[in-house]
Amino acid sequence: MLQMPVIRVLFMLLFMLPFALPLSANANNIEISEAQINHYLSRKLGFNDQFNLPGIINIRYKVDQMQANVGRNNSNKIELDGVVSAAFSYNNRQFDSRINLVFDVEPEYNAEQGAVYLKNLRMLRWSSQPQKYADQLQLIMPMLNNTVQTLLNQFPVYTLDSNDATQNMIKQMVKKLRVSDGKIVLETSTLL
């Protein structure tokens, strides 16, 4: 008598297996390409800010270019190359400068939002043209660093689509984020 319920349970499991397999098959890792990140960064270009110490210095700057280099080194960090245009008024003189910046950032996954942010920005190096204004430019580097960090903290570089049933399901299954050559990989757990 006990064999009949066991057979029914096995039959039901076999019947349900084709429906469960697509769920586990769709629970793959998600790859975010360098091109996708750069597309996002290009949409944020044109961000500008101003710093003014009345009678001493006035600086207006704008982010003209920002590009990610994902997985080029052996760390879990992404390198960002940027170009900023700056206009200065200093000691009754005005000059323009172009600043080349190199930062590194750590990608971070927010499970609640299903989003990847670039956090822990660190300026690695910078240069300017013309070079003769480097001392004056040194004044704005902490502010510029803060401005870029604030921008990156507010807006994710990638967000899973909550209207897509598969991506919405995957959102809570991400267990680890890793950086590899040319992409960020969101590693997921499987359902089965």
N, C-alpha and C positions, 0 to 999 in steps of 0.2 A: 503494500500500500504506500509506503514511503517513497518508492521509486517514481510513482506517477507525478507528485509535485516537483520532484527534482527534474524530471524530464520537461515539465511545463516551464520551469524557470530557465532551463538551458535553451529551450525553444524560443522563449521570449528574448533572451539575451542575444541569440543568433539573429532574431528578427530585428532587434534594435541596433545591432552592430553597424550595418550600413549607414544608419543615421548618425551614429557617434563618430565614425571615422572622418567624415568631412570636418568635424569640429577640431579633432586633433591634427588633421592635415593642415588646417588653416592656422594653427598655432605655431607658425614658423617665426624665426627671427626676423626682425624688421631692420632693413638697411637704409640709412639716410646718407645719400651720396654727398660728396664735396660740392658737386654742382647744385644740389638742392639748397645746401647751406649758403653758397655764394649767391644764389638767386634771392634768398631771403635777405641777405646783407645788402644786396644792391637796391632792394626796395626801401631800405632804411637810409640810403644816402641822402645827403642834403640836410641832415641834422645839423643845427648850428646853435651857437651859444655866444655869450658876450661876458667879458670881465672888465670892470672899470674901477680904478682907483682915481677919483677926480683930481685933476691937476698933475697926476703922475703918469698913469698909463691907461690906455683903453685898447682892448683886444677883442676883435670879432673873429670867430673861426667857424669853419664849416667842414664837415666830413665829406670829402669828395669820392673816396674810394675805400673799400674794405673787402679783403679777400681772405678766405680760409684756406689753409694748407693742412689737410686732415691726415694724421697718421704718418707723417714724414720722419718722425723720430721714434724712439722706442718707448715713449711715455704715453700716458693716457690723456695727453694734452693736445690742443689744436693751436696752431700758430696763425695769428691774424696779421696781415700786412695792410697798412692803411696809409692814405694820403689825406692831409688836412691843409686847406688854404686858410691863411690868417692875415688879417690886416691890423696893423699896429699904429697907435699914436703914442709917441714916447718923447719926452723933452721937446715938445713942439715940432717934432719930426714925424713924418708918416712913412711907413714902408710896408710892403707885402712880402710874405714868405710862404714857402711850400714846405710842409713838414712830412717826412716819411717816418712812419712808426711801425714797430714790430712788437706785438703782444703775444702772450700765450694765455689760454683759457682752458678750463676743465668743463667738459659737457656734463650736465647733471639731469637726470630724469625725474620728473614730478609725476608720480602715479595718479594722483587725484585729478590732475589736468590732462594727463596723457601727453605731456609736453617735454621737450628737451630745451634746456637753457644753457647758455655759456656763462660760467661763473668763475670766480677767483681770478679775475683779470690781473695780469702782471706785465708791466712794460719791460721789454727786454732791451730795446735800444731805439734810438731815434737820431735823425739827422735833418738838417734844414738847408734850404737854398734860398737866398744866399747864406753862406756859412757865417758871415760877419755878424749876423743877428742872433747867434746861438745863445749868448748870455741872456738876452732879453727873453728869448723863447723858453729858457729854462724855468722862468717864472710861472709859465702856464702849464707845464707838464703835469703837475699834480691835479690841476683842474681838468685838463684834457683826459687824464686817466679816469677821474671820477665820472666825467660826462659819458665816456664810452661804457664804463662799467654799469652806470645807471641805465643806459639804453639797452644793454644786453640783459640786465636783470628784469626789465619790464616786459620784454617781448621774447617769446620762445623762437628758436630757429626751426623747430618742427613741432607740429601738433597732430596727434592721431585724430582722425575724423570721427567724432562721436555719432554722426548720422549714419555711418557705415557700420552695420551690425558686426562684421568681422573685426574691424579695427576697434570698435567699442569693447568687444569681448577681450581682445588682446591687451587693451590698455591696462587692465589689472594683472595680467600675467607676466609682465616684464619683470625679470628678476635681476638683471645685470645690464649695465651699459659698458661697452668697450669701444675703443678707438682702434681701427685697423687702417691699412693703407687706402686712403681715399674715401673712407666712410666711417660713420658711427653705426654700431650694431646694437640693437636692443634685443637682448637674449630673453626668450620667453620660456616658461615652463609648459609642459604639455598636459592635456586633460586626461589622457589615458596612461 
